[in-house]
């Protein structure tokens, strides 16, 4: 039962810090990482692994999640749950951010496409691990805000654009890895085409406002596609002209 609750993003993380003074965000971030590690152990049977790569946790420790949430939610930034960022969108649950990042098995020289920039938090985590991140967001206001955050935080290896991510980013393709942070009822063919042979893609697949399946896609060196359903999740729907 705990697994299902966790996956539909209802599990609570560290309690919000009350009072007038600013929270100790560094301490809260460390507590969050400890909680994620515990959740990994508890969900090991479902996700097929009992630990994530150390570099994934190092990336989470390096990115200040509180800088990617609206001011009114800042004190809750290190709860292990999604938070609203406006325009009907959310910043993903940190456990899911860590899981999707770990599934991509990234290398430092790689280029990653992210579909669904949102607040920019996931792109910032990816940027700690690879040479370049290309991230696209369909909502103009969110795309603009994320680009401003990257500039303020001095993150220079992210190219952010406002466009319909269903069609990927052919100008920068092919990609070593692709992450989609919104759910559709199928795997977008343009993204499969833009995935490098030997590449990996992770995305939720399923109908809107339903429990979807987090799916790992691999393209082998011959261009054949292999998929593996990892676990049930719930994401906002992928929108756009498709």
N, C-alpha and C positions, 0 to 999 in steps of 0.2 A: 504493500500500500504506500510506503514511503517513497518508493521509486516513482509511482504514478503521480503522487503529489508534487514531487520535485520536478518532474518533467513538464507538468503543466504550469510550472513556475509559481507555485503557491508556497513553497517552503521559505521560511524566514531566515535571514542571516543574522548578524550581530544586531543587537538592539540599537535603536537610534539614540544618539547622545542628546540629552536634554540640557537645557540651561542656556545662558546667554553667550558664553565664551565659545570660540570656534573649536570644534572637535580636534583631537589628535589624529589627523587623517593617516599618518604613517602607521600608527599603532593599529588603527582599524583595518588598514589594508593588509597588514600581517595577519590579523585575526581572520580576515576573509579568506586568505590563502590557506590557512590551517583548516578552515571549514570546508573549502573546496576539496582539499586532499582527503578529508574524512568522507565527503560525499562520493568521491571517486571510489574509495574502498567499498562503500555500501552499495554502489551501483555497478561494481566490477563485472558481475555476471551478465548484466544487460549490455554493457558497452564493450565487453571483451578485453578489458585491461584493468589492472588494479592500481595503476599509477600513470601520471602524465610525465612527459619529458621535463627535466629540470628547467630547460630554457623557456618553456611555456610559463612556468611560475615566475621565472626571472623577469619575463616581459610584463606579466601582470603586476609584479612588484614595482616596475619602473614607470608604469602609466598611471597618472593620477585620475582615477575615475570621477572624482568629485568635480573635475574641471570639464566634464562632458555631460553633466546633468543640469537642468534649470536650477537657479539659485534657491527656489523654494524647496527643492528636494535634496539639496547638497548634504544635509546632515544624515540622509539615508543612503548616501552614495555607496557605502560599503556593506549594505545588506545584500545577501545573496538572493536577489530577486530582480526582476525587470522594474524599470521606473518609466513613467511617461515623460516624453520630451516634446510633446505638442504635435499637432497635425495628425492625431490618431496613431502616432508611432511610439515605440518604446526603445530604451537602451536595454540590450539583452541581459539576461541573468548571467552573472559572472561564471558560474559553473558551466553554462552552455558556451560562453565565449571560450573558456579554457578547453572544453571538449572539442569544439569545432576546430580550434587552432591546432590541437594535438593531432587530430585525425588527418590534417593535411601533411603532417610530417615534413615540415619546411626545412630548406637549406639556405644558408646565407646568400648565395649568389642568385637566388630565384626571384622571379617576378610574379606577383599575385594580383588577380582581379577580385575585387569585392563588389558585389551587387547589393546595394542598400546601405549607403553610408550612415544614414541616421544621424546620430550625434557625432560620429567619428571615432568612437571609443575602440570598436573592433579593428578599424584600420590602423589606429595608433599602436595597438598590440601587435598586429601583423608587421608593422614597420620596424619593430624592435628585432625581428627575426629574419628579414629578407632584404635583398638589395633595393627592391622597388615595389610599392603598392599602388595600383590603379583602382580608385574607388568611384562608383557612380551612384547618384541619388536622383530620383525622379521629382522630388518635391523641391522647388527652387529655394525656398526659405531655409530648409535644412541643409541643402548643399552649400549655400552661402555661409551659414553659421559654422559648419564643419571646416570649411576652408579657412575661415578666420581663426578657429581654434588651432589648427595645424600651424598656422603662421605664428600665433602668439606663443605656442609651445616650442617653436623652433624645429618642427619635424619637417625635414627637407626631402625625404624620399617617398613622399606621397603625392601622386597626381590625382586631384579631385575634380570631378566634372558633374554637371547637372544634365542627365539624360536618362532615357528608358533603359534600364539595365538588362531587360529581357534579351536585348540584342547585343549585349556585351559591349566591347570596346575594340572593334576590329583594327583601329589605327595602332594599337599597342600589342595586338595578338601576334603569335600564340603566347599563352600563359602556362607557367609551370603548375600553377594551382589556381583554383577559383573557389570562392566562398559566396554563397547566396544567403542573405539574412532575412528573406521573406519567402513565404510559401506559395507555390503554384501546384496545379494538379498534374504537372508533368515536368520533365527535365527540359529546359529550353534548348532546342536544336542549335541555335547560334552559339551557345556556350560550349556545347560539346565540340562544335567545329573549331572553336578558338582555344581548346585545351590541347596543349602539347602532348604528343605521344610520350607515354610514361608519366603523364600528369595526373593530378588528383583534384576532385571537386567534392565539396560537401554542401548539402542544401536540404531544407525541409521540403518534403513532397506530400501533397494532400490538399483537400478542399479548404476553402477559407472558413475560419472560425470553427474548425474541427481539429481533433488531434491528428497531427501529421506524422510522417516517419522521417526522422533524420537519416539521410541517405548518403553513403560514401560512394562516389563514382570514380572508377579508375579507367584510364585509356592506356591499353598496353602498347608496346612498341610497334605492333602491327595495325594500330588504330582501332582495335576491337574494344567495345565498352563493357565493363563489368560493374555491377551495382551490388551494394550490400546495405540492407536496412539495419540501422544501429539501435534506435530506440524511439518511442513516441515522444513528440514535442508539440508545442503550440506556438506558432509565429503569426505575425500580422501577414495579410495576403500580399502577394506580388501584384502590383498594379501596372497599368500602362496600356498601350494601344493593342497589344496582343489579345 
